[in-house]
Amino acid sequence: MSDVQISIIDEEQLDTVLATDVEFSGTVIFKKPFMIKGRVSGTVRAESDLFIDEKAVVEASITAESVSIRGTVKGDIVARKRVDLFACCSVDGDITAPEVAMETGCRFNGICTMTGKRDEGK
């Protein structure tokens, strides 16, 4: 059996990082890759990738291109490409995406719906 290959992002490559000392409640909408290191509650809608850091706590419904989770998420996740769950993460909510990768040790409670590869022409 092969190991799951999921990549770690260097936050220096990102335009926006929500710092560990920031708490936000409401709707977050963004177009470029975004990292959450603090606390967010409400709704997250993205046209790009979302990265949730190890100490982050997100209580929100999430829609993004790809979602990479190292922290805690409570809420449903819809990704147009992929969701990566690292060993240190905890997710309570449903996941819908064409691809889902889970490292051994991650905690996931919910329903996972893999929609298959998305059509590039749409």
N, C-alpha and C positions, 0 to 999 in steps of 0.2 A: 504494500500500500504506500502510495507516495504522500509526502508531506504537503500540506496546504501552503501555497506560496502567496502571501499578501505582503505588500510593501509598506514601509514606513515613510511618511512625508517629512521633509525638512521644512520647519516652519519659516525659515529664511526665504523660501521660495514663494511664500504666500503674501498677498497684499494686505490682508486683514486678519488679525488675531484678536479674539475677545479674551482679555487677560484673566488670570486666575482670581483677581480681586473684584471682577465686574459681575454684577447680577442684573439680568435683563428680563423683563416680563412684557410680552406683547408679541408682535409679528416681526420676524427678521426676514428680509427679502434681499438677496444678493445675486450678482451676476458672475463674480470671479471666485476662485477657490477661497474658502473661509475656514478658520479653525476656532473652535470654542474650547477655552481652557477654564472658564468660569461657570456660572449658573445661568441657564436660560429656561424660561417657561412660556408656553403659548404655542406659537406656530413658527416653523422654519420652512421657507420656500426658496429654492435655489435653482438657478439655471446652470450651476456648475457643481463642483465637488464640495462636500462638507467633511471636515475632520473633527472628531470629538476626542480631546486629549484625555489622558488617564485620570486626572483629578476632576474633570468636568462632570456636571450633573445637568442633564437636559430632560425636562418634563414638557414635551411638546410633540405635536404631530410634525413629521419631517417629510418633505418632498425635495429630492435633489437628483443630480446626475449620478453621482456615486457617493456613498457614505462609508466612512472609515471610523470605526468606534473602538476606542480604548477605555473610555470612561463609562458612566452610567446613563442609560436612556430609559425613560418611562414614556411610552407613546408609540404610535404606529409609524412605520418607516416605509416610504415608497421611493424606490430608486429606478431611474431609467436605464442604468447600466449595471451597477454592482453594489453590494453591501459586504464589507469586510468586518468580521467580529474578531478582535484580538483576544488572547487568553485572559487578559486583565479586565475585560469589559463585562458589563451586566446590562441586559436588555429585557425589559418587560413590555411587550407590545408585539403586534404583528408586523412581519416584513414581507414586502412584495417587491421583487426585482428579478431580472433575467438571470443574474448570477449571485450566489451567496456563498461566501467562504467563511468558515468558522475554525479558529485555532482551538486545539485541545485545551480545555480549561475555561473557555468562555462560558458565561451563564446566559441562557436564552429561554425565556418563557413566553410563548405566543405561537402563532401560526405562521409558518413560512410558506409563501406561495412563489414558486419560481416560474416566471412567465415565459422563459425561453429567450433566445437571442432576440434583441430588438431589431426591427427592420431599419437599416441605415437610410433607406429612401424616404422614410416618413418623418 
